[in-house]
Amino acid sequence: MLAIRLQRTGRKGHAMFRVVVQDSRRTPTSGKIVAQLGTYDPHTKAVVINGEKASFYLTNGAQPSPRAAVLLKTEGVKLPDWVATLDKKSGAIRKPEKLRRNQPKEVVAPEAPTEAPAEEPAEVAVTEAEAPAEATESEV
């Protein structure tokens, strides 16, 4: 069976891909390919694919990989009905209850001016020992 897949080329850290038709029993790095359909640069998102060749191999039973099917679809190549294309992934959130938007909202009460109770002057307790001393000073 033939497979349409991406074959990595380019230097380390800067990948480029070839869109190739290859026997599905071989690995993409083996280098033995049936046909080269085009190229894909993931850094600039540039895709160049020969649509006629791609449609020829698709009608003859070549099975595209999921990423190759997306690239072929964006280039306008008509895919057969039996080719399953990936839809946009919905990112599953692991612990949604921890998200800030799912936390209960805190009710902030408007701050009313709080009036401090007026402190009453404390009555000075006059002890008996001090009272006569004051009286004697005033008498003198």
Summary of the structure (lengths in Angstrom):
residues: 140
radius of gyration: 41.5
end to end distance: 128.0
largest distance: 131.0
contacts: 267
relative contact order: 0.13
helix: 26%
strand: 21%
